[in-house]
Amino acid sequence: MKCLLIASAAAMLSSTTAQAQDSTAGHRVRVGLGAKVQPEYIGADSSEIAPLFHINIARGTNQFRFGAPDDSAGISVVSKNGFSFGPAANLASSRKDSDVGAPVGKVKTTLEAGAFAQYEANDSWRVRGELLKGLGGHDGLVGSVGADKIWRDGDKYVFSIGPRVLFSDSKYQRAYFGVSPAAAVATGLPAYRPSGGVHALAVASGLSYQFNDRFGMFGFGRYERLVGDAARSPIVREFGSRNQLSAGIGLNYTFNVSI
């Protein structure tokens, strides 16, 4: 999500403020900053350290809405009876030949834009799906479907864990997992042309805990396992790993915005 998270949150705040101009309750805004360890690129066996951002907005004294740590940045334009829908965006990191250690072809940093839909039966369960289109990088379609079991005590603490199914089209999989004839000649790897479908299964967990009304901490852990054509990729088999681990931790601060 990176910097897109901040931009999307600003837009969400503006939208929420406009909807509540007749209220004197105001809003609470929670912002967080930390660091995370993540794979250098999808399919990598090496990791990198990157900044970790978090932002959430609640109206008045309402509790903050749940969000999983691997959600793309999104804004709810429809929210009724537990169902919500709206635009979503993500920023996928680039992959360079030097990251892989072989001239398999680079993938530019990609803006992924699309939509999400989710249903929250209550404070304990959530189901969410996303579908995003790559712009200016892999140019493919990538999406996920997942569920979360949630334990919370208002805003005092929130813990969640749940499975994910990640899928993508052939453009996405060929960008990250394919080996073109030219790359095959340059690397000695066999040419490989994967098709679309499910490319990974994952489980994600998140935790936030408030020390007081102002300060708190948050963190996450995520394990992803490449499957299907992605797992059979010569790039993954020779230079990478099917196992993708990421984790992060940070501190957050809550403040009030008056209307």
Residue pairs with C-beta under 8 A, 6 or more apart in sequence:
1 8
1 53
1 72
1 73
1 90
1 91
2 50
2 51
2 53
2 91
3 53
3 91
4 73
4 89
4 90
4 91
4 111
5 53
5 54
5 55
5 73
6 53
6 55
7 73
8 73
8 74
8 75
8 89
9 55
9 57
9 73
11 75
12 57
12 75
13 27
13 29
13 57
13 257
15 75
16 27
16 57
16 59
17 27
17 257
17 259
20 27
20 59
20 259
21 259
23 59
23 60
23 259
24 259
25 59
25 60
25 61
25 259
26 59
26 60
26 256
26 257
26 258
26 259
27 57
27 58
27 59
27 60
27 256
27 257
27 259
28 57
28 58
28 60
28 61
28 64
28 254
28 255
28 256
28 257
29 55
29 56
29 57
29 254
29 255
29 256
29 257
30 54
30 55
30 56
30 57
30 58
30 64
30 216
30 252
30 253
30 254
31 54
31 55
31 252
31 253
32 52
32 53
32 54
32 55
32 218
32 250
32 251
32 252
32 253
33 51
33 52
33 53
33 54
33 250
33 251
33 252
34 51
34 52
34 54
34 218
34 219
34 248
34 249
34 250
34 251
35 49
35 50
35 51
35 52
35 248
35 249
35 250
36 49
36 50
36 51
36 52
36 220
36 246
36 247
36 248
36 249
37 47
37 48
37 49
37 50
37 245
37 246
37 247
37 248
38 47
38 48
38 50
38 246
38 248
39 45
39 46
39 47
39 48
39 244
39 245
39 246
40 46
40 47
40 48
40 93
40 95
40 99
41 93
41 94
41 95
41 99
41 100
41 107
41 176
42 95
42 176
42 226
42 244
43 176
43 177
43 226
43 230
43 233
43 235
43 236
43 240
43 241
43 242
43 244
44 99
44 100
44 240
44 241
44 244
45 239
45 240
45 241
46 99
47 245
47 246
52 248
52 249
52 250
54 218
54 250
54 252
56 64
56 65
56 67
57 64
58 64
58 65
58 155
63 152
63 154
63 155
64 155
66 120
66 123
66 126
66 148
66 150
66 152
66 158
66 160
68 126
68 128
68 146
68 148
68 160
68 162
68 204
68 206
69 204
69 205
69 206
69 220
69 222
69 248
70 164
70 202
70 204
70 220
70 222
71 88
71 116
71 128
71 130
72 88
72 89
72 90
72 112
72 116
72 130
72 132
73 88
73 89
73 90
74 86
74 87
74 88
74 89
74 116
75 86
75 87
76 84
76 85
76 86
77 85
77 86
77 87
78 84
78 85
78 86
79 85
82 119
82 120
82 121
82 122
83 117
83 118
83 119
84 117
84 118
84 119
84 120
85 115
85 116
85 117
85 118
86 115
86 116
87 113
87 114
87 115
87 116
88 113
88 114
88 115
88 116
88 130
88 132
89 111
89 112
89 113
89 114
89 132
90 111
90 112
90 132
91 109
91 110
91 111
91 112
92 109
92 110
92 112
92 134
92 137
92 138
93 109
94 106
94 107
94 108
94 109
94 110
94 137
95 106
95 107
95 176
96 106
97 103
97 104
97 105
97 106
100 235
100 239
100 240
101 239
102 186
102 187
102 189
102 235
102 238
102 239
103 183
103 186
103 187
104 179
104 183
104 187
104 189
104 235
104 239
105 180
105 183
107 137
107 138
107 175
107 176
108 136
108 137
109 136
109 137
110 134
110 135
110 136
110 137
110 138
110 139
111 134
111 135
111 136
111 137
112 132
112 133
112 134
112 135
112 142
113 132
113 133
113 135
114 130
114 131
114 132
114 133
114 143
115 130
115 131
116 128
116 129
116 130
117 128
117 129
118 126
118 127
118 128
118 129
119 126
119 127
119 128
120 126
123 150
123 152
124 149
124 150
124 151
125 147
125 148
125 149
125 150
126 147
126 148
126 150
126 162
127 145
127 146
127 147
127 148
128 145
128 146
128 147
128 148
129 143
129 144
129 145
129 146
130 143
130 144
131 141
131 142
131 143
132 141
132 142
132 143
133 140
133 141
134 140
134 141
134 142
134 171
134 172
137 175
138 171
138 172
138 175
138 176
139 171
139 175
140 168
140 169
140 170
140 171
140 172
140 173
140 174
140 175
141 168
141 169
141 171
141 172
141 196
142 166
142 167
142 168
142 169
142 172
143 166
143 167
143 168
144 164
144 165
144 166
144 167
145 164
145 165
145 167
146 162
146 163
146 164
146 165
146 202
146 204
147 162
147 163
148 160
148 161
148 162
148 204
149 160
149 161
149 162
150 158
150 159
150 160
151 158
151 159
151 160
152 158
152 159
155 210
156 209
156 210
157 207
157 208
157 209
157 210
158 206
158 207
158 208
159 205
159 206
159 207
160 205
160 206
160 207
161 203
161 204
161 205
161 206
162 203
162 204
162 205
163 201
163 202
163 203
164 200
164 201
164 202
164 203
164 204
164 224
165 198
165 201
165 202
166 198
166 199
166 200
166 201
166 202
166 224
167 196
167 197
167 198
167 199
168 196
168 197
168 199
169 196
170 194
170 195
170 196
172 196
172 199
173 194
173 195
173 196
173 197
173 199
173 229
173 230
174 193
174 194
176 230
176 233
176 235
177 192
177 194
177 199
177 229
177 230
177 233
177 235
177 236
178 192
178 193
178 194
178 233
179 187
179 189
179 190
179 191
179 192
179 233
179 234
179 235
180 191
181 191
183 189
183 191
184 190
184 191
184 192
189 234
189 235
189 238
190 234
192 232
192 233
192 234
192 235
194 229
194 230
194 232
194 233
195 229
197 228
197 229
198 227
198 228
199 226
199 227
199 228
199 229
199 230
200 224
200 225
200 226
200 227
200 230
200 244
201 224
201 225
201 227
202 222
202 223
202 224
202 225
202 244
203 222
203 223
204 220
204 221
204 222
205 220
205 221
205 222
206 218
206 219
206 220
207 218
207 219
207 220
208 216
208 217
208 218
208 219
208 252
209 216
209 217
209 218
210 216
210 254
211 217
213 254
214 253
214 254
214 255
215 251
215 252
215 253
215 254
216 251
216 252
216 254
217 249
217 250
217 251
217 252
218 249
218 250
218 251
218 252
219 247
219 248
219 249
219 250
220 246
220 247
220 248
221 246
221 247
222 245
222 246
222 247
223 243
223 244
223 245
224 243
224 244
224 245
224 246
225 242
225 243
225 244
226 236
226 242
226 243
226 244
227 242
230 236
231 242
233 240
236 242
